[in-house]
Amino acid sequence: MPSGAAAFAVAALFFFNLAFFIAPHMRPKSNLLVTAAKGANEKWNEHTVIYFNVSSPPDTAFQYFNERTEWRGATPKAIMRRDDEIRRVYDEGGTVWLNDAAAKAVDPVWLTTRARGEEITVKLGDESYRYVQLLPTS
């Protein structure tokens, strides 16, 4: 049976962790990546497609908190040939996005004619990563 001093030490350690570690990290602003990933739920649904050519650091969190989305790997050239597929996703009620690495890899002229939608940006340390919405061409 633990002594009173040992029980007090355990309780003090518990409350110290609760006050100075657990509670502060439960606040949404304490983890901007999780906040941004959860916030994507407002824009992404079960018909949303995100193209990537390589994974960006925040992709794992965005996939975890948006499990209804579909992530499709493709080369930049293949992504730029998907106009019919992009239109079909929108016709089915979805949206199409590029992860940060894909947005940086595709032709900038191609991107400016299609990335007229929304953008989600998340900052990790000194780096910023974005998800860019593509709109169908007319």
Biotite code that builds the C-alpha atoms (Angstrom):
import biotite.structure as struc

atoms = struc.array([
    struc.Atom([0.000, 0.000, 0.000], chain_id="A", res_id=1, res_name="MET", atom_name="CA", element="C"),
    struc.Atom([1.491, 3.380, -1.014], chain_id="A", res_id=2, res_name="PRO", atom_name="CA", element="C"),
    struc.Atom([2.295, 5.843, 1.684], chain_id="A", res_id=3, res_name="SER", atom_name="CA", element="C"),
    struc.Atom([0.577, 9.209, 1.928], chain_id="A", res_id=4, res_name="GLY", atom_name="CA", element="C"),
    struc.Atom([3.655, 10.951, 0.541], chain_id="A", res_id=5, res_name="ALA", atom_name="CA", element="C"),
    struc.Atom([3.773, 8.654, -2.500], chain_id="A", res_id=6, res_name="ALA", atom_name="CA", element="C"),
    struc.Atom([0.057, 9.144, -3.194], chain_id="A", res_id=7, res_name="ALA", atom_name="CA", element="C"),
    struc.Atom([0.506, 12.904, -2.869], chain_id="A", res_id=8, res_name="PHE", atom_name="CA", element="C"),
    struc.Atom([3.458, 12.835, -5.304], chain_id="A", res_id=9, res_name="ALA", atom_name="CA", element="C"),
    struc.Atom([1.440, 10.866, -7.891], chain_id="A", res_id=10, res_name="VAL", atom_name="CA", element="C"),
    struc.Atom([-1.523, 13.240, -7.543], chain_id="A", res_id=11, res_name="ALA", atom_name="CA", element="C"),
    struc.Atom([0.734, 16.291, -7.774], chain_id="A", res_id=12, res_name="ALA", atom_name="CA", element="C"),
    struc.Atom([2.413, 14.934, -10.916], chain_id="A", res_id=13, res_name="LEU", atom_name="CA", element="C"),
    struc.Atom([-0.985, 14.211, -12.476], chain_id="A", res_id=14, res_name="PHE", atom_name="CA", element="C"),
    struc.Atom([-2.308, 17.719, -11.807], chain_id="A", res_id=15, res_name="PHE", atom_name="CA", element="C"),
    struc.Atom([0.962, 19.317, -12.936], chain_id="A", res_id=16, res_name="PHE", atom_name="CA", element="C"),
    struc.Atom([0.748, 17.453, -16.281], chain_id="A", res_id=17, res_name="ASN", atom_name="CA", element="C"),
    struc.Atom([-2.932, 18.297, -16.607], chain_id="A", res_id=18, res_name="LEU", atom_name="CA", element="C"),
    struc.Atom([-2.390, 22.001, -15.966], chain_id="A", res_id=19, res_name="ALA", atom_name="CA", element="C"),
    struc.Atom([0.811, 22.575, -17.918], chain_id="A", res_id=20, res_name="PHE", atom_name="CA", element="C"),
    struc.Atom([0.793, 19.989, -20.706], chain_id="A", res_id=21, res_name="PHE", atom_name="CA", element="C"),
    struc.Atom([-2.519, 18.242, -21.357], chain_id="A", res_id=22, res_name="ILE", atom_name="CA", element="C"),
    struc.Atom([-4.921, 21.188, -21.055], chain_id="A", res_id=23, res_name="ALA", atom_name="CA", element="C"),
    struc.Atom([-2.847, 23.632, -23.144], chain_id="A", res_id=24, res_name="PRO", atom_name="CA", element="C"),
    struc.Atom([-2.424, 21.056, -25.915], chain_id="A", res_id=25, res_name="HIS", atom_name="CA", element="C"),
    struc.Atom([-6.168, 20.422, -26.013], chain_id="A", res_id=26, res_name="MET", atom_name="CA", element="C"),
    struc.Atom([-6.775, 23.949, -27.276], chain_id="A", res_id=27, res_name="ARG", atom_name="CA", element="C"),
    struc.Atom([-7.299, 24.083, -31.070], chain_id="A", res_id=28, res_name="PRO", atom_name="CA", element="C"),
    struc.Atom([-4.670, 26.793, -31.597], chain_id="A", res_id=29, res_name="LYS", atom_name="CA", element="C"),
    struc.Atom([-1.986, 24.687, -29.908], chain_id="A", res_id=30, res_name="SER", atom_name="CA", element="C"),
    struc.Atom([-1.721, 22.425, -32.976], chain_id="A", res_id=31, res_name="ASN", atom_name="CA", element="C"),
    struc.Atom([-2.289, 24.408, -36.162], chain_id="A", res_id=32, res_name="LEU", atom_name="CA", element="C"),
    struc.Atom([-1.794, 21.344, -38.369], chain_id="A", res_id=33, res_name="LEU", atom_name="CA", element="C"),
    struc.Atom([-4.633, 19.439, -36.704], chain_id="A", res_id=34, res_name="VAL", atom_name="CA", element="C"),
    struc.Atom([-6.828, 22.544, -36.740], chain_id="A", res_id=35, res_name="THR", atom_name="CA", element="C"),
    struc.Atom([-6.232, 23.038, -40.472], chain_id="A", res_id=36, res_name="ALA", atom_name="CA", element="C"),
    struc.Atom([-6.748, 19.348, -41.257], chain_id="A", res_id=37, res_name="ALA", atom_name="CA", element="C"),
    struc.Atom([-10.029, 19.259, -39.350], chain_id="A", res_id=38, res_name="LYS", atom_name="CA", element="C"),
    struc.Atom([-11.064, 22.528, -40.982], chain_id="A", res_id=39, res_name="GLY", atom_name="CA", element="C"),
    struc.Atom([-10.736, 20.933, -44.415], chain_id="A", res_id=40, res_name="ALA", atom_name="CA", element="C"),
    struc.Atom([-13.844, 18.900, -43.533], chain_id="A", res_id=41, res_name="ASN", atom_name="CA", element="C"),
    struc.Atom([-15.854, 22.051, -44.248], chain_id="A", res_id=42, res_name="GLU", atom_name="CA", element="C"),
    struc.Atom([-14.587, 22.082, -47.846], chain_id="A", res_id=43, res_name="LYS", atom_name="CA", element="C"),
    struc.Atom([-13.958, 18.426, -48.589], chain_id="A", res_id=44, res_name="TRP", atom_name="CA", element="C"),
    struc.Atom([-16.586, 15.675, -48.873], chain_id="A", res_id=45, res_name="ASN", atom_name="CA", element="C"),
    struc.Atom([-16.740, 12.031, -49.902], chain_id="A", res_id=46, res_name="GLU", atom_name="CA", element="C"),
    struc.Atom([-16.406, 13.025, -53.582], chain_id="A", res_id=47, res_name="HIS", atom_name="CA", element="C"),
    struc.Atom([-13.274, 15.135, -53.080], chain_id="A", res_id=48, res_name="THR", atom_name="CA", element="C"),
    struc.Atom([-10.123, 14.075, -54.937], chain_id="A", res_id=49, res_name="VAL", atom_name="CA", element="C"),
    struc.Atom([-6.660, 15.307, -53.958], chain_id="A", res_id=50, res_name="ILE", atom_name="CA", element="C"),
    struc.Atom([-3.865, 14.762, -56.485], chain_id="A", res_id=51, res_name="TYR", atom_name="CA", element="C"),
    struc.Atom([-0.280, 14.450, -55.318], chain_id="A", res_id=52, res_name="PHE", atom_name="CA", element="C"),
    struc.Atom([2.958, 13.486, -57.005], chain_id="A", res_id=53, res_name="ASN", atom_name="CA", element="C"),
    struc.Atom([4.880, 13.168, -53.716], chain_id="A", res_id=54, res_name="VAL", atom_name="CA", element="C"),
    struc.Atom([3.554, 13.521, -50.205], chain_id="A", res_id=55, res_name="SER", atom_name="CA", element="C"),
    struc.Atom([3.969, 16.828, -48.435], chain_id="A", res_id=56, res_name="SER", atom_name="CA", element="C"),
    struc.Atom([4.619, 16.817, -44.671], chain_id="A", res_id=57, res_name="PRO", atom_name="CA", element="C"),
    struc.Atom([1.018, 17.724, -43.676], chain_id="A", res_id=58, res_name="PRO", atom_name="CA", element="C"),
    struc.Atom([-0.602, 15.108, -45.958], chain_id="A", res_id=59, res_name="ASP", atom_name="CA", element="C"),
    struc.Atom([-0.771, 12.387, -43.299], chain_id="A", res_id=60, res_name="THR", atom_name="CA", element="C"),
    struc.Atom([-2.772, 14.598, -40.924], chain_id="A", res_id=61, res_name="ALA", atom_name="CA", element="C"),
    struc.Atom([-5.058, 15.785, -43.731], chain_id="A", res_id=62, res_name="PHE", atom_name="CA", element="C"),
    struc.Atom([-5.693, 12.192, -44.819], chain_id="A", res_id=63, res_name="GLN", atom_name="CA", element="C"),
    struc.Atom([-6.347, 11.078, -41.231], chain_id="A", res_id=64, res_name="TYR", atom_name="CA", element="C"),
    struc.Atom([-8.879, 13.807, -40.450], chain_id="A", res_id=65, res_name="PHE", atom_name="CA", element="C"),
    struc.Atom([-10.521, 13.640, -43.898], chain_id="A", res_id=66, res_name="ASN", atom_name="CA", element="C"),
    struc.Atom([-10.848, 9.908, -44.434], chain_id="A", res_id=67, res_name="GLU", atom_name="CA", element="C"),
    struc.Atom([-13.765, 10.336, -46.858], chain_id="A", res_id=68, res_name="ARG", atom_name="CA", element="C"),
    struc.Atom([-11.500, 11.962, -49.457], chain_id="A", res_id=69, res_name="THR", atom_name="CA", element="C"),
    struc.Atom([-9.663, 10.120, -52.206], chain_id="A", res_id=70, res_name="GLU", atom_name="CA", element="C"),
    struc.Atom([-5.932, 10.712, -52.643], chain_id="A", res_id=71, res_name="TRP", atom_name="CA", element="C"),
    struc.Atom([-4.587, 9.905, -56.100], chain_id="A", res_id=72, res_name="ARG", atom_name="CA", element="C"),
    struc.Atom([-0.913, 9.778, -56.943], chain_id="A", res_id=73, res_name="GLY", atom_name="CA", element="C"),
    struc.Atom([0.067, 11.004, -60.388], chain_id="A", res_id=74, res_name="ALA", atom_name="CA", element="C"),
    struc.Atom([2.941, 12.611, -62.210], chain_id="A", res_id=75, res_name="THR", atom_name="CA", element="C"),
    struc.Atom([2.666, 16.341, -62.940], chain_id="A", res_id=76, res_name="PRO", atom_name="CA", element="C"),
    struc.Atom([2.183, 15.580, -66.666], chain_id="A", res_id=77, res_name="LYS", atom_name="CA", element="C"),
    struc.Atom([-0.610, 13.112, -65.881], chain_id="A", res_id=78, res_name="ALA", atom_name="CA", element="C"),
    struc.Atom([-2.325, 15.632, -63.604], chain_id="A", res_id=79, res_name="ILE", atom_name="CA", element="C"),
    struc.Atom([-2.279, 18.230, -66.376], chain_id="A", res_id=80, res_name="MET", atom_name="CA", element="C"),
    struc.Atom([-4.087, 15.783, -68.696], chain_id="A", res_id=81, res_name="ARG", atom_name="CA", element="C"),
    struc.Atom([-7.006, 15.218, -66.299], chain_id="A", res_id=82, res_name="ARG", atom_name="CA", element="C"),
    struc.Atom([-9.390, 18.002, -67.360], chain_id="A", res_id=83, res_name="ASP", atom_name="CA", element="C"),
    struc.Atom([-12.154, 15.514, -68.231], chain_id="A", res_id=84, res_name="ASP", atom_name="CA", element="C"),
    struc.Atom([-11.704, 13.755, -64.891], chain_id="A", res_id=85, res_name="GLU", atom_name="CA", element="C"),
    struc.Atom([-11.775, 17.067, -63.005], chain_id="A", res_id=86, res_name="ILE", atom_name="CA", element="C"),
    struc.Atom([-15.071, 17.981, -64.699], chain_id="A", res_id=87, res_name="ARG", atom_name="CA", element="C"),
    struc.Atom([-16.517, 14.534, -63.891], chain_id="A", res_id=88, res_name="ARG", atom_name="CA", element="C"),
    struc.Atom([-15.638, 14.898, -60.172], chain_id="A", res_id=89, res_name="VAL", atom_name="CA", element="C"),
    struc.Atom([-17.436, 18.261, -60.077], chain_id="A", res_id=90, res_name="TYR", atom_name="CA", element="C"),
    struc.Atom([-20.437, 16.810, -61.931], chain_id="A", res_id=91, res_name="ASP", atom_name="CA", element="C"),
    struc.Atom([-20.665, 14.173, -59.159], chain_id="A", res_id=92, res_name="GLU", atom_name="CA", element="C"),
    struc.Atom([-20.682, 16.838, -56.422], chain_id="A", res_id=93, res_name="GLY", atom_name="CA", element="C"),
    struc.Atom([-17.008, 16.737, -55.519], chain_id="A", res_id=94, res_name="GLY", atom_name="CA", element="C"),
    struc.Atom([-14.042, 19.051, -55.709], chain_id="A", res_id=95, res_name="THR", atom_name="CA", element="C"),
    struc.Atom([-10.489, 18.541, -56.937], chain_id="A", res_id=96, res_name="VAL", atom_name="CA", element="C"),
    struc.Atom([-7.385, 19.748, -55.127], chain_id="A", res_id=97, res_name="TRP", atom_name="CA", element="C"),
    struc.Atom([-3.614, 19.555, -55.504], chain_id="A", res_id=98, res_name="LEU", atom_name="CA", element="C"),
    struc.Atom([-1.326, 19.055, -52.545], chain_id="A", res_id=99, res_name="ASN", atom_name="CA", element="C"),
    struc.Atom([1.578, 21.461, -52.150], chain_id="A", res_id=100, res_name="ASP", atom_name="CA", element="C"),
    struc.Atom([4.151, 19.320, -53.953], chain_id="A", res_id=101, res_name="ALA", atom_name="CA", element="C"),
    struc.Atom([1.870, 18.762, -56.957], chain_id="A", res_id=102, res_name="ALA", atom_name="CA", element="C"),
    struc.Atom([0.977, 22.458, -57.123], chain_id="A", res_id=103, res_name="ALA", atom_name="CA", element="C"),
    struc.Atom([4.686, 23.308, -57.243], chain_id="A", res_id=104, res_name="LYS", atom_name="CA", element="C"),
    struc.Atom([5.424, 20.617, -59.863], chain_id="A", res_id=105, res_name="ALA", atom_name="CA", element="C"),
    struc.Atom([2.768, 21.306, -62.505], chain_id="A", res_id=106, res_name="VAL", atom_name="CA", element="C"),
    struc.Atom([3.205, 23.968, -65.168], chain_id="A", res_id=107, res_name="ASP", atom_name="CA", element="C"),
    struc.Atom([2.487, 27.389, -63.594], chain_id="A", res_id=108, res_name="PRO", atom_name="CA", element="C"),
    struc.Atom([0.485, 28.570, -66.633], chain_id="A", res_id=109, res_name="VAL", atom_name="CA", element="C"),
    struc.Atom([-1.704, 25.449, -66.480], chain_id="A", res_id=110, res_name="TRP", atom_name="CA", element="C"),
    struc.Atom([-2.192, 25.981, -62.754], chain_id="A", res_id=111, res_name="LEU", atom_name="CA", element="C"),
    struc.Atom([-3.227, 29.639, -63.026], chain_id="A", res_id=112, res_name="THR", atom_name="CA", element="C"),
    struc.Atom([-5.983, 28.752, -65.502], chain_id="A", res_id=113, res_name="THR", atom_name="CA", element="C"),
    struc.Atom([-7.452, 26.142, -63.134], chain_id="A", res_id=114, res_name="ARG", atom_name="CA", element="C"),
    struc.Atom([-6.564, 27.211, -59.573], chain_id="A", res_id=115, res_name="ALA", atom_name="CA", element="C"),
    struc.Atom([-9.228, 29.890, -59.283], chain_id="A", res_id=116, res_name="ARG", atom_name="CA", element="C"),
    struc.Atom([-10.919, 28.235, -56.339], chain_id="A", res_id=117, res_name="GLY", atom_name="CA", element="C"),
    struc.Atom([-10.066, 28.113, -52.661], chain_id="A", res_id=118, res_name="GLU", atom_name="CA", element="C"),
    struc.Atom([-6.778, 27.409, -50.944], chain_id="A", res_id=119, res_name="GLU", atom_name="CA", element="C"),
    struc.Atom([-5.908, 25.841, -47.599], chain_id="A", res_id=120, res_name="ILE", atom_name="CA", element="C"),
    struc.Atom([-2.574, 26.878, -46.128], chain_id="A", res_id=121, res_name="THR", atom_name="CA", element="C"),
    struc.Atom([-0.842, 25.404, -43.085], chain_id="A", res_id=122, res_name="VAL", atom_name="CA", element="C"),
    struc.Atom([2.425, 26.553, -41.558], chain_id="A", res_id=123, res_name="LYS", atom_name="CA", element="C"),
    struc.Atom([4.796, 23.995, -40.046], chain_id="A", res_id=124, res_name="LEU", atom_name="CA", element="C"),
    struc.Atom([7.812, 25.624, -38.487], chain_id="A", res_id=125, res_name="GLY", atom_name="CA", element="C"),
    struc.Atom([9.325, 27.948, -41.072], chain_id="A", res_id=126, res_name="ASP", atom_name="CA", element="C"),
    struc.Atom([7.608, 26.225, -44.022], chain_id="A", res_id=127, res_name="GLU", atom_name="CA", element="C"),
    struc.Atom([4.126, 26.842, -45.453], chain_id="A", res_id=128, res_name="SER", atom_name="CA", element="C"),
    struc.Atom([2.207, 24.165, -47.310], chain_id="A", res_id=129, res_name="TYR", atom_name="CA", element="C"),
    struc.Atom([-0.959, 24.620, -49.314], chain_id="A", res_id=130, res_name="ARG", atom_name="CA", element="C"),
    struc.Atom([-3.741, 22.702, -50.920], chain_id="A", res_id=131, res_name="TYR", atom_name="CA", element="C"),
    struc.Atom([-5.052, 24.349, -54.066], chain_id="A", res_id=132, res_name="VAL", atom_name="CA", element="C"),
    struc.Atom([-8.550, 23.800, -55.436], chain_id="A", res_id=133, res_name="GLN", atom_name="CA", element="C"),
    struc.Atom([-8.755, 23.196, -59.178], chain_id="A", res_id=134, res_name="LEU", atom_name="CA", element="C"),
    struc.Atom([-11.834, 24.264, -61.089], chain_id="A", res_id=135, res_name="LEU", atom_name="CA", element="C"),
    struc.Atom([-12.953, 22.690, -64.340], chain_id="A", res_id=136, res_name="PRO", atom_name="CA", element="C"),
    struc.Atom([-12.092, 24.580, -67.498], chain_id="A", res_id=137, res_name="THR", atom_name="CA", element="C"),
    struc.Atom([-15.009, 25.906, -69.483], chain_id="A", res_id=138, res_name="SER", atom_name="CA", element="C"),
])
